[in-house]
Amino acid sequence: MTTTHASPLDDQTDSLGGPTTLSQKAYVALYRLIQERALPVGRPIVEAKLAEQLGVSRTPLRQALQRLESEGLLKKLESRSYVVRRVELREYLQSLKAREILEAEAAELAIGRIDAAHLAQARHSLRDVQNQSPYDMLEHWRSDDKVHNLYIRACGNLVIQDILFSLRTTTKLFEIERLSERLKPDSRQHEEILDAIEKRDAAEVRAAVQSHLRSLAEFAISVL
């Protein structure tokens, strides 16, 4: 199984918050371009042009591209060019169903293992995004990562972690390409998950996670 990263910003920065190598700089920049829809799905990436745009040479760029491929965000064509991977509705819905099962388990396992300060930081991030005007898509994704990764990382089961990080990559790719922003329902449902974790109510935690993921599936079906 390929080990994935919850977020390129989680473990690739120095104490001042900046990428520590050129390949990490390219990786973070590419990840951001994917989230901003600046790298369209299915369009071959022109490495020379992208290297110039990012201010790096071809070698660190290729290292970043290879890492993104290993994490499921990119795929390599027969021409050896990279493209952002397209996720179809069927794969998205099946991935959400798998997340519904495993993420509810991870959230329950994380009860009592999350520091109160980290819960407060996740809440603060949610509220910051809600109060931002105009809407900031990247900040929305960051707050989403903070909530979900909080209990996935705290669950104590490395196999579940890796599977969920891979599934979240798949569902995020679909949402970036195909779905409009849904800040209000996401924020409300994330708050409900954090509330349940804070109360240490296992049944409520499971219900909140499952309800959130089912809501995403219903939203996708309704708008596509």
N, C-alpha and C positions, 0 to 999 in steps of 0.2 A: 504494500500500500504506500502511495506517495504521501509524505507528510506535507501538509499545507500550513500556511500562515494565516492567522485570523485577520491580520491587517498589515500592510507593508510598513506602517508607521510604528507598530508595536515593538519590534525588536531590532530595527535597523538604523537607529539614530544614536548620536552621541549625547553627552549630558546636556548639551545646549539645544537638542531637538533636531539636529541636522543629520542627513545621511553621512555615513562614515567612509564610504568608498565610492568610486565613480560608478561601479556596477550597481550599488545600492541607490545612488542618486538617480540613475537611469530607471531602475526598477520602480522607485516611488513616483517618478515623473510619468512613466508609462501607465502605472496603475491609476493615477489621477486622470490622465487623458482618457482612459477607458471609462471611468466613472462620469466624466464630463461629456461622453459620447463624441469626443473629438477624434477617436479612431473608430470609424464605422465598422459594424459587424460585416465580415465577409470580404472587405476590401483589402487586397494585399498591402502589407506594410513595406514601404520603400526605405530600406535601412540607411542608405546614404543621406537621404533627406531628413530622416528622423534624427540621426546622429548629429547633424548640423543644428537642427532645431533645439535639441537638448544640450548641446555644447559638450558632447563626449565623443570619443573615438568609436570605431566600429566594434572593438573588442569588448569593452564594458557593456555596450548596447546589446551585443549578441548574448552575453552572459545574462543580462536582464530578460531578454526575450526567451531564452531557454528556461529560466526559472518560472516565468509566467506560463510557459507551455506546460511545465511539470505540475503547475498548480491548477491547470484546467482552464485558464483564462484565454490562452491562445492555442491555436493548432497550426501545424506546419503542412503546407500544401505539397503536392508532388513537385512543384516548381522550386521548392525549398523556401518559398516566401512564407511569412507568418501572417495570420489573420486572427482577429478577435472571434472567438468561437460563438456560433449561433446556437441558442437553446430554444427548442420548440416547446409549444404549450404542453404537450404530453409529458416530456421530460421534466418540465417545471412542476407540473402537478404531482407527478410521481415523487419528485425530490421533496416537495413540501410534505407529502404524506409520510415519507421516511423521516423527515425532520420532526414531524408531529410526534412520532413514536419515541425517537431518540432524544429529542430536545426536552421533552417533558421529563424523561428519566434523568437527564443531565441536571435539569433545574432542581429536581427533588434531591438528587445526590449533593447538590451544592448548598443545600440548606445548612446553616450553621458554619459554613466554611468561607463565607465572604465577609471581609472586614467592613464595618459600618461606614468607614470613610470612603471606601470604593463604591458602596451603594449611593452615598451622597453625591459623589462625583458623577455617577451615571445620571442621577436625577438632575443635577445642575446642567449637564450637557443637553438633556432633553428640553429643559426649559429655555436654555439659550437659543436653541434652534427654533423653538416656537415663537420666541420674541424677535427673531431676526426679520428685518424687512429691508430689501426684498428677500424672498426665499433663497436659501443657499443649499443647493443640492449636495455639495460635498460635505457640508456640516451635518446634513441629515443622514448621510451614509455613515459618517463618523459616530454620530450618536447611536445609530442603529447597531453598529459594531460594538460599541461600549456596553450596551445592554446585553446583547446576546453572548458576546465573548466573556462577559463577567461570570455568568454561571457555567458556560461551557468549559472555561479554563479552571473553574473551581470544583468541577464534578469529581475529579480524582481518577477518572478512567481515561487513559491516553488513547485507547482504541476508539471510544465514543468521540473523543475530541477530534481526532483525525477525520473520522467519517463525517462529523458535522461541519468541520471547516470546509471539506470538499463539497458537501451538499450546499452549503451557504454560497460558495463560489458559483455553483450552477444557478441557484435561484437569483442571485444578485445580477448575473449576466442577463438573464431574462428580464428582470425588472428594469435594468438600465436601458435596454433596447426597446421594450414593448409597453411598459406601464408608465402612466403619468404619476406625478408625486401624490402621495396620500399622507401628508404630514400629520393632520389632526387625528385620524384613527390610529396611525402608528404610535404617536406619542401617548395617546390615552391608553392603548393596550400595553405599551411598554411600562407605563406607570403602574398598571394593574399587576404586571409580573413582578416588578420591584416591590410593590406593597406586599404581595403574597410571600415573597422570599423573606422580607423583613419580619413578617409575622410568624415565619417558620411553620406555615400551614401547608403541609405536603399536598393535600387534595386541591387546595386553592391554587397552588403553584402549577400543578399539572393542568388544571382547568384553564388557567390564564394563558399558558404557553400554547395549549392546543387551540383555544379560541382564537388567538392571534394568527396562528398559521392557517387555520381554516378560513379566517377572514381574508387573508391574502389570496387563497385559492378562489374563493367566491368572487373577489374583486376582479381577478384576472379573467375568469369566465364571463363576468358581466360586461366587461369592456372590450373583449376581443371576439 
